């Protein structure tokens, strides 16, 4: 399975209108392509006008079929041509392979996103570590999560995502990270496997 994300920055001067437009186009793409598209807004770790559209696909071939359906739809093309003023940046696409996962079929309201990049020459070790870390957090928190590997873009990029229905669930995650000694030992193992200064943590919220 793959996770596809299209990211953009909403016009900060017309944020309410732009947010509505982001939800509107997600519904249009879902109707045209048949893929359920979720809309997420940044809450922490990125500008608050950062938006991403996200969907899961079984293959790149399936994703391409969906893209071609949209590009062949006159209504979609007209919408794109008349709403560009509501976005400050051109969209950026990211495709990630789901390496290991306990994700639920339906998206959660919140997701923490932790990104990193493997050190050159240690990709295999980093991937094995990423799977262990995903499984540990899934068991320790009882929350759905996944370990992802970037397919395109910067080489060696990976990410862990954890879903939650409430901020209370996320508080429990932080408490686990602060108090669980096994987790501390696991984090210490990452030091030689990932590039220093590259990692980034954030929180996104589903709005549709």
Steps between C-alpha positions, in 0.01 A plus 500: 500500500605858431412829665463793260515858626457822306609804702444871445484827692165678527470875449538635854297811413197293395550200726134416563413507131815309407434233761151451363644469151747235618212292635294560186767374261556192718135411460520557126807278463338227710195505273704498179768249596322277748784545750407637845697822545560639849592863566746575779606835643819557693456560872860486624841483333410681176323823399131494593399565139674181383250253354538149369266271310559134575384163373613138513553294186609144438737584216651783298301369205174553691609851593579584139156383390343735756718792389411445135128493585535842664702647213234382255216663697397846375351599834822419684712694252267799517514498881880496497509791256268717707633436852876542473479840671402326826840329525837661570711214362481244225402154628770246582439126476651234722463124470596269785507123524333360810769267637321390818168609641219460748290771333121480514299501175343836588732797562532640851438864590862569598835368382844564639762497225868439574736514202866403471762401243724195516878537497656391171611140524266422788168492318433132571572542871289815513206326334518208742516745789203692361286187500599418859423854611159491331411172665622617841290817491195309377524262795589765758224745404230274345466765228509436124829594341724435201860513384543651154783517248514782247483381139603830338676813621799506736672161517450293814208695644268320740212593728295366787137602536273435797123554490281617786138597554569760768766719655471285813628207295793715391570600860529130580754460218715780642476349848620167360791670324603676820472206741551173311862390548476243220397781265799705615734213415335463161546871424868480596552231235397745228800727549730339243229408249347836409636836388535749787288813471276357228218368717177695535190439708154639440129457561227513235121497538241362258240764408268316259 
